Amino acid sequence: MKLTKEIGISLGFLAGTTFGSGIAFLFRFQAYEVMASVALFGIAGAIAGLCVQQFIFNK
């Protein structure tokens, strides 16, 4: 399977939202804090996934 830009973003978003949800659970955040945590980590994960894809593709 080739790592394309779309796959890199999708996997990064999935990992980021999962991580953000786990952090929110551990810190026992309330509803708005959970949404903010999942959104921020999802965006960060998508950016990281894109960067990793670009790094591997340009190697």
KOLRO-174454 format. One record per residue (C-alpha): residue number from 1; y, x, z; chain; residue in three letters. Coordinates in nm, 4 decimals. Example, Ala and Ser with C-alpha at 12.3 -4.5 7.8 and 13.67 -1.06 7.14 Angstrom:
2
+-------+----------+----------+----------+------+-------+
| semar |        y |        x |        z | baro | marvo |
+-------+----------+----------+----------+------+-------+
|     1 |  -0.4500 |   1.2300 |   0.7800 |    A |   Ala |
|     2 |  -0.1060 |   1.3670 |   0.7140 |    A |   Ser |
+-------+----------+----------+----------+------+-------+
end
This chain:
59
+-------+----------+----------+----------+------+-------+
| semar |        y |        x |        z | baro | marvo |
+-------+----------+----------+----------+------+-------+
|     1 |   0.0000 |   0.0000 |   0.0000 |    A |   Met |
|     2 |   0.3334 |   0.1423 |  -0.1043 |    A |   Lys |
|     3 |   0.6138 |   0.1332 |   0.1512 |    A |   Leu |
|     4 |   0.8946 |  -0.0487 |  -0.0274 |    A |   Thr |
|     5 |   1.2406 |  -0.1283 |   0.1009 |    A |   Lys |
|     6 |   1.1484 |  -0.4885 |   0.1782 |    A |   Glu |
|     7 |   0.8356 |  -0.3886 |   0.3701 |    A |   Ile |
|     8 |   1.0294 |  -0.1288 |   0.5711 |    A |   Gly |
|     9 |   1.2919 |  -0.3829 |   0.6708 |    A |   Ile |
|    10 |   1.0313 |  -0.6497 |   0.7499 |    A |   Ser |
|    11 |   0.8161 |  -0.4238 |   0.9665 |    A |   Leu |
|    12 |   1.1214 |  -0.2870 |   1.1455 |    A |   Gly |
|    13 |   1.2514 |  -0.6377 |   1.2132 |    A |   Phe |
|    14 |   0.9110 |  -0.7477 |   1.3426 |    A |   Leu |
|    15 |   0.8836 |  -0.4469 |   1.5730 |    A |   Ala |
|    16 |   1.2433 |  -0.4853 |   1.6920 |    A |   Gly |
|    17 |   1.2154 |  -0.8520 |   1.7762 |    A |   Thr |
|    18 |   0.8859 |  -0.7967 |   1.9555 |    A |   Thr |
|    19 |   1.0369 |  -0.5117 |   2.1566 |    A |   Phe |
|    20 |   1.3472 |  -0.7183 |   2.2348 |    A |   Gly |
|    21 |   1.1346 |  -1.0091 |   2.3523 |    A |   Ser |
|    22 |   0.9328 |  -0.7795 |   2.5769 |    A |   Gly |
|    23 |   1.2461 |  -0.6274 |   2.7291 |    A |   Ile |
|    24 |   1.3877 |  -0.9756 |   2.7901 |    A |   Ala |
|    25 |   1.0639 |  -1.0797 |   2.9592 |    A |   Phe |
|    26 |   1.0551 |  -0.7713 |   3.1836 |    A |   Leu |
|    27 |   1.4158 |  -0.8172 |   3.2948 |    A |   Phe |
|    28 |   1.3711 |  -1.1970 |   3.3316 |    A |   Arg |
|    29 |   1.6691 |  -1.2780 |   3.1103 |    A |   Phe |
|    30 |   1.7949 |  -1.6340 |   3.0689 |    A |   Gln |
|    31 |   1.8065 |  -1.8165 |   2.7344 |    A |   Ala |
|    32 |   2.1268 |  -1.6709 |   2.5858 |    A |   Tyr |
|    33 |   2.0425 |  -1.3220 |   2.7032 |    A |   Glu |
|    34 |   1.6976 |  -1.3489 |   2.5437 |    A |   Val |
|    35 |   1.8476 |  -1.4591 |   2.2112 |    A |   Met |
|    36 |   2.0987 |  -1.1747 |   2.2209 |    A |   Ala |
|    37 |   1.8332 |  -0.9181 |   2.3113 |    A |   Ser |
|    38 |   1.5944 |  -1.0309 |   2.0370 |    A |   Val |
|    39 |   1.8744 |  -1.0429 |   1.7793 |    A |   Ala |
|    40 |   2.0130 |  -0.6993 |   1.8642 |    A |   Leu |
|    41 |   1.6739 |  -0.5305 |   1.8727 |    A |   Phe |
|    42 |   1.5736 |  -0.7116 |   1.5526 |    A |   Gly |
|    43 |   1.8784 |  -0.5816 |   1.3679 |    A |   Ile |
|    44 |   1.8275 |  -0.2320 |   1.5088 |    A |   Ala |
|    45 |   1.4610 |  -0.2446 |   1.4067 |    A |   Gly |
|    46 |   1.5458 |  -0.3545 |   1.0534 |    A |   Ala |
|    47 |   1.7930 |  -0.0674 |   1.0175 |    A |   Ile |
|    48 |   1.5385 |   0.1775 |   1.1601 |    A |   Ala |
|    49 |   1.2692 |   0.0464 |   0.9240 |    A |   Gly |
|    50 |   1.5006 |   0.0927 |   0.6275 |    A |   Leu |
|    51 |   1.5870 |   0.4473 |   0.7387 |    A |   Cys |
|    52 |   1.2191 |   0.5375 |   0.7811 |    A |   Val |
|    53 |   1.1388 |   0.3967 |   0.4383 |    A |   Gln |
|    54 |   1.4212 |   0.5973 |   0.2815 |    A |   Gln |
|    55 |   1.3102 |   0.9120 |   0.4642 |    A |   Phe |
|    56 |   0.9481 |   0.8761 |   0.3469 |    A |   Ile |
|    57 |   1.0464 |   0.7723 |  -0.0070 |    A |   Phe |
|    58 |   1.2893 |   1.0630 |  -0.0560 |    A |   Asn |
|    59 |   1.0504 |   1.3198 |   0.0876 |    A |   Lys |
+-------+----------+----------+----------+------+-------+
end
